[in-house]
Amino acid sequence: MGVGNKDRSVVNGYKLRGALKYYLRDYEYARKPKLFFAFEWHYKNVTEKKWGNFGMNGVNGQYSFFQRARYDQIRVENGGIVKTGFITRLWSPRWAMEVFAEIGVKLTRRRQSNIPAGGEFLNDPNHDNIFISETGNLPIMPVGAKFLFRIY
């Protein structure tokens, strides 16, 4: 990191999520827990402006000179999850809790753009994270609980 954090990455993007949920009984804020099944999908497109070291005008691994420059790393994620759980009312009709378990897959694709002309990465930017597999496909198995508050 440089003085004044000038090497800090700038991240821009968006994420879309959708879900279809099916309750085995009619859902209402009742005392008895209600079992549900759901399918969730998400799409994420994020562009991160990063700094990198480049070898310029390389021939057989020999470079004319080296340059530190800014480039864009674009990450696109698609994912799907099958979810099951139950929802139950807590101490008042406005409060509820949802407990769930999920299993799914997340597909990640990375690419770089705005690389300096004639430049090659000295270190491959796609291998900077030990938690990303070679293909970018990861199984996900979250478990959790949500507390819900009904406004009306």
C-alpha positions in Angstrom: 0.0 0.0 0.0 1.3 3.4 -0.9 1.2 6.7 1.0 -2.4 7.9 1.4 -3.7 4.5 0.2 -3.4 5.5 -3.5 -2.9 1.8 -4.5 -6.4 0.9 -3.1 -8.6 -1.0 -5.5 -11.8 0.6 -6.8 -14.7 -1.9 -7.1 -17.9 -1.3 -9.1 -20.6 -3.8 -10.0 -24.0 -5.2 -9.3 -25.6 -8.4 -8.0 -29.0 -9.8 -8.8 -30.8 -12.4 -6.7 -34.0 -14.2 -7.0 -35.8 -17.0 -5.1 -38.8 -19.2 -5.4 -40.1 -20.6 -2.1 -42.7 -23.2 -1.5 -44.3 -23.7 1.9 -45.7 -27.2 2.6 -48.7 -25.6 4.4 -50.2 -22.1 4.0 -47.8 -19.7 5.6 -48.9 -17.4 8.4 -47.2 -16.1 11.4 -48.4 -19.0 13.6 -46.8 -20.7 16.5 -46.2 -24.0 14.7 -43.1 -24.1 12.5 -43.7 -24.2 8.8 -41.4 -26.3 6.6 -40.4 -24.8 3.2 -38.2 -25.6 0.1 -36.7 -22.9 -2.1 -34.5 -22.4 -5.1 -32.3 -19.4 -5.2 -30.3 -18.0 -8.1 -27.7 -15.2 -8.2 -25.7 -13.3 -10.8 -22.9 -11.0 -10.0 -20.8 -8.8 -12.2 -18.0 -6.8 -10.5 -15.1 -4.8 -12.0 -12.2 -4.1 -9.8 -9.5 -1.6 -10.8 -6.2 -3.1 -9.7 -2.5 -2.3 -9.9 -0.1 -4.9 -11.4 3.5 -5.3 -12.6 3.9 -5.9 -16.3 6.8 -7.0 -18.5 6.7 -5.0 -21.6 7.6 -6.1 -25.2 8.5 -9.7 -24.1 10.3 -12.1 -26.4 10.9 -15.7 -25.0 10.5 -14.4 -21.4 12.9 -11.5 -21.9 11.4 -8.1 -21.5 12.6 -4.7 -22.7 11.4 -3.0 -19.5 9.0 -3.4 -16.6 6.0 -1.2 -15.8 3.5 -0.9 -12.9 0.1 0.0 -14.3 -3.6 -0.1 -13.5 -5.9 -2.7 -15.2 -9.4 -4.0 -14.7 -10.3 -7.4 -13.4 -13.8 -8.4 -14.2 -15.4 -11.2 -12.2 -18.7 -12.8 -13.2 -20.5 -15.2 -10.9 -23.5 -17.4 -11.5 -24.9 -19.6 -8.8 -27.8 -21.8 -7.8 -28.9 -23.1 -4.4 -31.5 -25.6 -3.2 -32.6 -24.5 0.3 -34.8 -26.2 2.9 -35.7 -25.0 6.4 -38.5 -23.9 8.6 -40.0 -20.6 9.8 -41.6 -20.0 13.1 -43.1 -17.1 15.1 -41.2 -15.9 18.1 -42.4 -13.9 21.2 -44.9 -11.6 19.3 -46.8 -11.8 16.0 -44.4 -9.4 14.3 -41.2 -11.4 15.1 -40.2 -14.7 13.4 -37.2 -16.8 12.8 -36.1 -18.8 9.8 -33.6 -21.6 10.1 -32.2 -23.1 6.9 -29.7 -25.4 5.2 -28.6 -25.0 1.6 -26.5 -26.8 -1.0 -25.5 -25.3 -4.3 -22.8 -24.4 -6.7 -21.1 -21.1 -7.6 -19.5 -20.6 -11.1 -16.9 -17.9 -11.2 -15.2 -16.5 -14.3 -12.4 -13.9 -14.2 -10.8 -11.9 -17.0 -8.6 -8.8 -17.3 -9.0 -5.8 -19.5 -7.2 -2.4 -20.1 -3.8 -4.1 -19.9 -1.0 -1.9 -21.3 -0.2 -2.5 -24.9 2.6 -5.0 -25.3 2.4 -5.9 -21.6 2.3 -9.4 -20.0 1.6 -10.1 -16.3 4.6 -11.1 -14.3 2.3 -13.0 -11.8 -0.9 -14.5 -13.0 -3.7 -12.5 -11.3 -6.2 -15.4 -11.4 -4.1 -17.4 -8.9 -3.8 -14.8 -6.2 -6.4 -16.6 -4.0 -6.0 -20.1 -2.6 -9.8 -20.5 -2.2 -10.5 -20.2 -6.0 -10.3 -23.5 -7.9 -8.7 -23.7 -11.3 -12.1 -23.7 -13.0 -13.7 -21.2 -10.6 -16.5 -23.7 -9.7 -17.1 -24.1 -6.0 -19.7 -26.1 -4.1 -21.4 -24.0 -1.4 -23.2 -25.4 1.7 -24.4 -22.6 4.0 -26.4 -23.1 7.1 -27.9 -20.3 9.1 -30.8 -18.4 10.8 -32.6 -15.2 10.0 -34.6 -13.1 12.4 -37.6 -11.4 10.7 -39.7 -8.4 11.7 -43.0 -7.6 10.0 -43.6 -3.9 9.7 -47.4 -3.8 9.2 
